[in-house]
Amino acid sequence: KDLVLMKCQNKECECNEIYIHLIKLEEYVKTLFDSIANDLDLMNTEIQENREAYSEEIEQETALLKTSLRNPTVSRADVINQMMELASMRFSESRTSNYTSVTEKLKEEIGKASQDSRIKADAIDRTIQKILLTPERMVRIRFKNGREFEERVE
């Protein structure tokens, strides 16, 4: 009776029809945090590992922004939000970012969070950049240093 389902709200997204039980998502995040806390080297990454994926995502966002700029029915506020999101994505991909210090902070946060029986929302905010659902019913967790983990969650 207390079942909560998560769903992508983007009507244009191919994952829009995919639902995930909130409790399953929470269990996966908790298990992932525990695994990382037990083997902190899992968080080590080079941003170049994900460069191709980021570049494709940035290209898509850039194309969407250009379309919005040409569309007179798109509000100025929406265009500004798209610009800010794109700027954030480009900054995240920047080669000058210090991902070593980001990774060390993430390890510390994950270590603290894994000691709790449940992962709290503020720990997720401080560590996770995105939680993505794929059409293949996979959940992909992207941490703020670019490291990704993926698992099928039914």
N, C-alpha and C positions, 0 to 999 in steps of 0.2 A: 504494500500500500504506500510505503514511503519511497518509492522508486523515483529517482531523479535522472532524467536523460539529458545529455549535452548534445547540441546540434550546431553545426555551422550556420550562422545567420546570413551569410552572403548568398543571395538568391542565384547569383551567376556561378557560384563555386560548384565544381563537380562533386564535392563532398556534402552538398547541401542535404541530401537524402540520407546521410549516414548519422546514426545515433550511437551514443556510447553511454553506458551506465556510469553515473558519477562515481559510484562506489568502486567500480572496476578501474576507472581512471585514477582515483586516489590510491588504490592498492598498487597499481603499477608504479606510480610516482614514489610511493613509500618503499617498495621493493628496490627500485632503481637507486634511490638515495642510500638505502642500506648497503647495496652492492658497491656503490662508489665509496662509501665511508670505509668499507672493508678492504678496498683496493683503490687508494687515491690516485694511482697512476692511470686509472680509467678516464680521469678528467683531463689528462695531458693531451694536448692536441696542437696541431699547427693549423692556422687558419686556412692555409692553402688546401687542406683536405676538402674543405667545403666551398672553395672559391668558385668552382663551376656552377654549383647550385645557387650560390648567392648571385652570381652574375646573371643567371637566367631569371631569377626572381626580380632583380633590379630592372632588367630589360622589360619585363612584363609590367612592373609598376610605372616605369617611364612611359611606356606606350599608353597605359591607362590614363596617366596624367595628361599626356598630349591630347588624347581624345576628350577628356574633360575640359581642357582649355578651349577647344574648338566648339564645345557644346554650350550654347547660350542658356540652356535650361539648368545647367549644373550650378549650384549656388557657390558664391565666392568662398564661404566657410568650408564647403566640401573640398574645393580646390586647394585651399590653404592646408587643410588636414592632409590631403594627399601629398602635397609638397613636403610637409614636415615628416611624414612617414618615409618618403623617399630619401630625404636628407639623413634621417636616422639609419636607414638601411645602408646608405653609402658610407656613413661614418663607421658603422659596424664592420664593413668590409675593408676599411682603410688599413693599409700595410703598416702605418705608423702607430696604430693602437698597440698598447702594451698588453698583449694577451697573457703573458706570464703572470703579471700581477693580478689580472682578472681571474685567472685560473686558481691562483693561490687563495684569493678571497672566496671563490666558489667552493673550494675544498673545505675551508674553514666553516662556511655556512652549512654545507651538506653534512659535515661532521656533527655540528650542533643539532641540526634538524633530525638526523637519523636516531638521536637519543630519545626523541619523543615517540609516543605510541602512534601519533598521527602527524602527518606533515601539515603545517599551518600555512595559510595563504600568504603571509608575509615572507616566509622562507621561499615559497615558489616565486614571488615577485622579485626577490633579491637574486635568484639563481637562474630562472628559466626565462629565455627570450620568447619562445613560442611553443605552443602545443598544437601539433598539426594532425588532422585526421586525413588519411589517404583513401582513395576509392577502393583500395585493396583491403580496407578495414584494418589498417595499421595505425598505431599511434606513434608519432615521431616527436620526441622531446628535443628541442634545441636550446642548449644552455647559452649563457651570455658570452662565452668564449668561442662559440661556434661549434662546440662538440655536440654531436647528435646521437641519440639512442632511439631504437625503433623496436616495437613489438606488436604482434597481433593481439588485439584485445577484443574478445567477443562480448 
